[in-house]
Amino acid sequence: MTQYALVIDLNVCVGCQACVTSCKQWNTSGWAGPLVDQNPYDEEPSGTFFNRVQTFEVGTFPDTETVHFPKSCLHCEEPPCVPVCPTGASYKRADNGVVLVDYDKCIGCKYCSWACPYGVREVDAQQRVMKKCTLCIERITDGSLPERERKPACVLACPTSARLFGDVHDPASEVSVAIREQGGYPLMPEWGTKPSNHYLPRRKTRRHLDPDEIIRVDNPLRKEDLTTYTDEETLDDVTW
Amino acid sequence: MHPAFSVIFLTTLIGAGQGLFLALYTGQLYALAHLLPEQDPDFYALGSVLALALLAGGLLASFFHLGRPERAWRAASRWRTSWLSREVIVLPIVMACVFAYGLAHGLGWTDPLITIRDTLPLDATLILGALGTLGTFALFVCTAMIYAHVRFLEEWHSPLTVANFTFLGIASGFMLAAAYSAYRGDQLVAFFGTWAVVATLLGMASRLASLARNRRLKPKSTVQTAIGVRHQVIEQLTQGFTGGSFNTREFFHHEAPGTLAAVRWFYLVLVFPLPVALIGIAYVIESPTLPIAAFLIQYLGLIGERWSFFAEARHPQNLYYQRIA
């Protein structure tokens, strides 16, 4: 069974918001109608987004680290938002595991948003229905697109390739390998919602340098060198 | 959570309507057992109209909660999994039962259909009332389970929520029945008043228990599990946008802590001791107006109680919306 999901590498994300704007652009121009904003260029701007990039600071100054944290629907394997929906508008697609809202059936009761601990469902103030990330369902299921474009807009937009997309149930897929080999983890595991989206942790990049990597002790020229040196700079004095 | 007045009025109005219907039927059962004087059909018919008006008012209020009220009929389809769907089904059933009960009394359908063991004459009103009672309790459970079922809101996720909705609904309904009797000048004020006091005290016990429980609650989710970083000190620098969004409006009450405490004291006084004292005084001085005041004061308090019920629930999604950069 296929379960499409995103894997987001927090070690690589630079918080540029490209995924936010590309998501908004793609999904506001699509078949499902606009993702409406209120007062976008005025006081108190507000609007519907499927994807937000937040920033957290870990630690106390000066030992701090900035974590940019993109957040969208996690397409849980046990989505708590689906069974609470009174109309069946909220559903999980059987063929690829994407959690979707049927905008024509939604009555805008907001109950599903209460039943989501991640806060990834937003009511569209103009269409007055619940909206959420679709993983760009019309892109990823569009066989007429070339394979490399059959991905969510946010994944294609990410300049650092911090976002991977694929089938987390296929053990050989890029996302499964990343989760397995780079310590991918789900958010709020305490609720048993089994999010399909995973996050790759921050990794410290430390470089260990041996002294002989800095000062070259085995300069091959030295051995056969017949030159007499009188204080001038030689290759041995250069720090590599 | 943001306390929406649509839901506050829905739950308090139908609670009072359900309680009033239960009070009428309880009165009829007592009269049947000759523990109370027989009432004329008008008493039940008008009382049912009042209960029906409250239920209809609650239903009307619920439509204001919906983004797409014209599609509300769809909400009856997922009763297998959704308590909200179950409420949508049970509420009209209860309204139909109350309507039929009042109609049967109004049209005088009180000829016994069958007589059980020559002592219990079973007429249409008794059967309709029994069905209505079943439906009423089912509705209390459905309404409360909408909240108690959401496990992410730990303040709500408790059997005490069901107890509170049931007891407080019954209390306000019996209080209204006492007020109704006092207004009509019946002899039933003491009977309804006594049961209203009993339900109020039960409701006070369960509400205080839930307050005590909520005070000790330790949120399951923390900012550490929210972003999956193991460090004791994590602070949000930005939620990702400067303006508001659905997430910052729906899940925050945006009130000062002092307001919450003030509303808590407001309803703790208005719902529990004050109506009980007023009913007690009304009994002593046989006042026809004090039971009406008791009901109105308790209902006002219940609005505060429901407001507080929403405002004091902390949703884990709020961990993601702490700071605007």
Chai-1 contact restraints between the chains, C-beta under 6 A:
chainA,res_idxA,chainB,res_idxB,connection_type,confidence,min_distance_angstrom,max_distance_angstrom,comment,restraint_id
A,E44,B,G243,contact,1.0,0.0,6.0,A-B,restraint_1
A,P45,B,G243,contact,1.0,0.0,6.0,A-B,restraint_2
A,S46,B,G243,contact,1.0,0.0,6.0,A-B,restraint_3
A,S46,B,G244,contact,1.0,0.0,6.0,A-B,restraint_4
A,R52,B,G240,contact,1.0,0.0,6.0,A-B,restraint_5
A,V53,B,G240,contact,1.0,0.0,6.0,A-B,restraint_6
A,Q54,B,Q239,contact,1.0,0.0,6.0,A-B,restraint_7
A,Q54,B,G240,contact,1.0,0.0,6.0,A-B,restraint_8
A,T55,B,L237,contact,1.0,0.0,6.0,A-B,restraint_9
A,T55,B,T238,contact,1.0,0.0,6.0,A-B,restraint_10
A,F56,B,I227,contact,1.0,0.0,6.0,A-B,restraint_11
A,F56,B,I234,contact,1.0,0.0,6.0,A-B,restraint_12
A,F56,B,Q236,contact,1.0,0.0,6.0,A-B,restraint_13
A,E57,B,E235,contact,1.0,0.0,6.0,A-B,restraint_14
A,E57,B,L237,contact,1.0,0.0,6.0,A-B,restraint_15
A,V58,B,V229,contact,1.0,0.0,6.0,A-B,restraint_16
A,V58,B,H231,contact,1.0,0.0,6.0,A-B,restraint_17
A,V58,B,I234,contact,1.0,0.0,6.0,A-B,restraint_18
A,G59,B,V233,contact,1.0,0.0,6.0,A-B,restraint_19
A,T60,B,V233,contact,1.0,0.0,6.0,A-B,restraint_20
A,F69,B,I227,contact,1.0,0.0,6.0,A-B,restraint_21
A,P83,B,T81,contact,1.0,0.0,6.0,A-B,restraint_22
A,V84,B,S82,contact,1.0,0.0,6.0,A-B,restraint_23
A,P86,B,A75,contact,1.0,0.0,6.0,A-B,restraint_24
A,P86,B,R78,contact,1.0,0.0,6.0,A-B,restraint_25
A,P86,B,S82,contact,1.0,0.0,6.0,A-B,restraint_26
A,P86,B,L84,contact,1.0,0.0,6.0,A-B,restraint_27
A,P86,B,S85,contact,1.0,0.0,6.0,A-B,restraint_28
A,T87,B,R74,contact,1.0,0.0,6.0,A-B,restraint_29
A,T87,B,A75,contact,1.0,0.0,6.0,A-B,restraint_30
A,T87,B,S77,contact,1.0,0.0,6.0,A-B,restraint_31
A,G88,B,S77,contact,1.0,0.0,6.0,A-B,restraint_32
A,G88,B,R78,contact,1.0,0.0,6.0,A-B,restraint_33
A,K105,B,R74,contact,1.0,0.0,6.0,A-B,restraint_34
A,I107,B,L66,contact,1.0,0.0,6.0,A-B,restraint_35
A,I107,B,R68,contact,1.0,0.0,6.0,A-B,restraint_36
A,I107,B,R71,contact,1.0,0.0,6.0,A-B,restraint_37
A,I107,B,A72,contact,1.0,0.0,6.0,A-B,restraint_38
A,I107,B,A75,contact,1.0,0.0,6.0,A-B,restraint_39
A,G108,B,L66,contact,1.0,0.0,6.0,A-B,restraint_40
A,G108,B,G67,contact,1.0,0.0,6.0,A-B,restraint_41
A,G108,B,R68,contact,1.0,0.0,6.0,A-B,restraint_42
A,C109,B,L66,contact,1.0,0.0,6.0,A-B,restraint_43
A,Y111,B,L84,contact,1.0,0.0,6.0,A-B,restraint_44
A,W114,B,V150,contact,1.0,0.0,6.0,A-B,restraint_45
A,A115,B,V150,contact,1.0,0.0,6.0,A-B,restraint_46
A,P117,B,F152,contact,1.0,0.0,6.0,A-B,restraint_47
A,P117,B,P316,contact,1.0,0.0,6.0,A-B,restraint_48
A,G119,B,N247,contact,1.0,0.0,6.0,A-B,restraint_49
A,G119,B,Q317,contact,1.0,0.0,6.0,A-B,restraint_50
A,G119,B,Y320,contact,1.0,0.0,6.0,A-B,restraint_51
A,E122,B,F246,contact,1.0,0.0,6.0,A-B,restraint_52
A,V123,B,F246,contact,1.0,0.0,6.0,A-B,restraint_53
A,R128,B,G67,contact,1.0,0.0,6.0,A-B,restraint_54
A,R128,B,R68,contact,1.0,0.0,6.0,A-B,restraint_55
A,V129,B,G67,contact,1.0,0.0,6.0,A-B,restraint_56
A,Y185,B,G228,contact,1.0,0.0,6.0,A-B,restraint_57
A,L187,B,G228,contact,1.0,0.0,6.0,A-B,restraint_58
A,M188,B,S221,contact,1.0,0.0,6.0,A-B,restraint_59
A,M188,B,T225,contact,1.0,0.0,6.0,A-B,restraint_60
A,E190,B,K220,contact,1.0,0.0,6.0,A-B,restraint_61
A,E190,B,T225,contact,1.0,0.0,6.0,A-B,restraint_62
A,Y199,B,G228,contact,1.0,0.0,6.0,A-B,restraint_63
